[in-house]
Amino acid sequence: MDSDRKSLRVIYIKLVLVSLFWAGTFISTRIAAQELGPFTGASIRYAIAVVLFLPLVWKQNRNLFSVNRTQWPLLFLLGFSGIFAYNYFFFKGLKTIPASRGALLVALNPIFVMMMSAVIYKENITLRKIAGTILSLTGVVIVISRGRVTELLSSLETGDLFMLGCPLTWAVYTLAAKPVLKHTTPLLASTWASISGLVMLLAFTTTEPFPANISIKPWIALAYLGIVGTVIAFVWYYEGIKKIGPVRTAIFTNLVPVFAVLLSVIILREKISWYTWFGGILVIGGVLLVSRKR
């Protein structure tokens, strides 16, 4: 019993750190996106990750291909949703909008997971969850309208729409991981998702010009994205899904916008407008209402 509690405590600590690490990816991607295209930047990120993943997998079981053939479509789906599509939206969105606002839009992750889980796994949606969803969506409207709700369409930026694609693709990634992890390890699943996603990203890098001169900042940012934001964070996130399930694991992403807003103020010196604070409170409050137990 004590060992189980200790194991859960370790998982919870890891998931809190994952939220902090992923908050840092908003800052890093914002920096890298100013000089690199979305496919190029994401390709470098996952090339770094794959180089680190492979020796870790080899050390664990020395059989990279110990995957059930029936899982290949799901592993492909993981690569497409969580690596290829998510990172395209992530880089495109953060190229034009502040990291703090992008983080609040991605805070819808748990709500998208809950909604899709209700459809796929028949999870019960209560009035409390519906109220939380409406509250969060109201906060999102305030954030993307810059406080001018009646002028929503005129104030909507392309970057906002790209960022809204992130929670949708991440929900697919999170829920697709559940059946995969019944038959394989978090490390192996993360490795194959990264490999398949990297192949897709590389196929589109030819559509983007590679900058002649790149400053040192994007390289540092990409190194952080590949090592901390991908290798460490993805494995720990999958450990959480395997141990406590996708919905409870997704709850910890509630902390990502909080950490991201703080980091964007400290590192990027972003100024947070009143509508960002107010809308952010509604977003996070709604997510907490959806996520908390009865």
N, C-alpha and C positions, 0 to 999 in steps of 0.2 A: 504493500500500500504506500509506504513512504517512498519507495523507489519510483512508483508511478507518479506521485506528486512532484518528486524531484525532476522527473523526465518532462512533465508538463511545464514546470517552472522554467526549465531550460528552453523549451520550445517557445514559451511566451517571451522570454528575454531575447531570443534570436529574432522573433517576429517584430519586436519593438525596434531592434537594430536594423532590420530590413527596411522598416518604414523610414528610419533616419537615412540609411544608404540611398533609398529611392528618392527621398527629398533632395539629396545631393545631385541626383541625375537631372533634375530640372535646371539647376544652376549650370552643370557641366554641359548639358545639351544646348542651353541658351548661348553659351560661349562658343561651342563648336559650330552651331548652326549659322553663325554670322560669317563663317568663311567656307563652310563645306555644304554641299547639297545633302538632302536627306538620305538618299541611297548610299552615297559615298561615306558619309559620317557613320551611318549605322553599319555599313560593311566593315569599316575599320574596327568599330566597337566589337563586333561579333567575331572578327578574325582573331582579335586579341583573346576573346573569351574561349574560342574553340582551341587555340593553342594551349591554353591552360587547362581546359576541360579534359583533353585527351589523356595526358599523363595521369590525371586523377582517376579517370575511369580505368585505365590500365592497372593502376595500383590497387584498385578496389576488387576487380574480378578478372582482369586480363582478357575479357571477351566483350569487345565493343558491340558485337552482333548478337548478343544474348537477348534478343527481343523477339517476342512472339510475332509471327507474320501478320496475324490479324490486327496487330497494333500499329502497323506502318501507316495506315490512313490517319489514325489519330495523332501519331507523331508528326505527320505532314501538316495536320491541322494546327498543332501546337506551334510549329515553325511559321506557318502562314499568319496565324492570328496574333501570337504573342511576340514574334520577332519581326517578320516582314511588315505586316500592316500597322501594328502598334508603333513601331519605330518610324515609319514613314509619316504617320500622323503627328507623332511626337516632335520630330525634327522640323516639319513644315509649320506646325503651330507655334513652337517656341522661337522660330525665326522672326516672327512679327509681333507676338504679344509677350508681356512680362511673365517671368517665371512664376510669380506669386499668383497671377490670375489663372495661368495654365494649371497650376496645382489644384486650385479650387474646382476647376471644371473636371479634372481627373478624379476628384474626390467622390464622384458619382460611382466609382468602381463597385462598392458593396451593393448599391441599389440595383445596378445592372446585373450583378451576380444573383441577387435575390429574385429579380424578375425572371431571368432566364432559368434559374433553378426551379422556380414554380412551374414553368412550362415543361422543362425536361425531366426533372425529378419529382414533380408534383408536390413541391413544398407548399404548405399552407400560407396564404397571404391574409393577414388579419387587418382589421380596421386601423390598428396602430401603425402597421407597416405602410398602409396606404397613406395615412396622414403624414408619416415621415417622408415618404416619397414626394408628396405634394409640397411639403415644406422645403425639401432640398431643391426641387425643381424651381420653386419660387426664388430661392437664393441664387441659383444659376442664372435665371432671367435677369435679376438685379445686377449680377456681376457682368454679364455680357452686354447689357444695355447701358452700362456705365451709370446706373442710377436713373436712367430715363426710360422707364418701362414702356411708356406710350410711344416712344421712338425706337422700339426694339430693332426693327428691320433696318432702319437707317444707321443705327450705331453698331450693328453686327459686323464683325470683321471676319475675313476668311480664316484667320488664325484661330478664332473661336470655334469655327466649324470643324477644323482639323483636330483640335483638342478634344472635342466631343466624340470623335472617332476612337479616342484612346480607351475610355471606359467600356465601350461596346466591344472592341476587339479583345480587351483584357478579360472581360467576363467570359468570352468564348474560350480563351486560353485557360482560365482557372477551372471552368467546368469540364473541359476536355481532359484535363489532367487527372481527374478523379478515377476514371476507369483505367487509365494508363498506369497509374501508381499501384494498382492492385497486383500487377505482375512484374513491375520493375522498380528500380531504385530512383530516388529523386535526382541523384547525380547523373545516372544514365539517361533519364528522361530529359533533363536540362541540356545534356550534351547533344542528343539527337535533335531536339527542338532548335538548338543554336546552329547546328550543322545545316539542317534543312532550310532554316530561315536565312542563313548566310548565303546559301546557293541562290535563293530567290533574289536576295538583295544585290548580289554580284551581277546577276543577269540584267539589272537595270542601271548599274553604275555607268554604263557606256552612254546613257542618255544625258549625263551631267558632265560638264567640263571640270577637269581637276585644276584647282588653283595653282598658278606658277609658284607663288610664294605663300607659305602658311606660317604664321607666327607660332611661338612655343605654346601659347595658352590652349589652343584647340587640341594639341597632342596630349597635354597633361589632362585635359578634360576627357578625351577619348580613353586614355589609360584608366582613369577613374571609372568611366562607364563600363569598360570591359572587365576589369578586375573586381572592383567592389560592387558596382551596380548590376553586374550580370553573374559572374561566377559565384561569388559568396551569397549574394542576395537571392538568386534564383534557386540555388540548392536549399537554402534555409526555408524559403517560401514553400517549396515542394515538400520539405520535411513537415511543415505545418499542415499542409493539405492531407498528407498521408496520416498524420497523427490525430488531428482534430477536425478534419473535413474542410471543404472549400468555403462554405459560408462563414464559419467561425474564423478561418484564417483571413478571409477578405476583410473582416472587421478591423484588423490591425492596420489596414491601409487608411483608416480614418486619421491616423497620426501623420500620414505623409503630407497633407496640405499644411498642417500646423508647423511641422518642421521646415517645410519648403518656404513658407512665408517668412519665417524667422531667418532662414539662411539667405533668402533673397534680399532682405533688409540689411543683414550684416555683411554679406559678401558682395552683392551687386549694387548695394546702396539704392535699391528701388524704394520709391515713395508709395505707400499704400493709401489709396483714396478711401473716403468714408464708405462708398458703395462696395468696395472690395471687402472691408471689415464686416459690414452689415450683412452682405450677401454670403460671405464666408461663414458667419455665425449660423445663418439659416441652413446652409448646406451641411455643415458638420452636425448641427443639432438634429436635422432630419435624418442623417445617416445613423446617428447614435440611437434615435428613436426606432429606426428600422432594425438596428443590430442588437439592441439589448434584449435580454431574456424577459419573459413575462414576470 
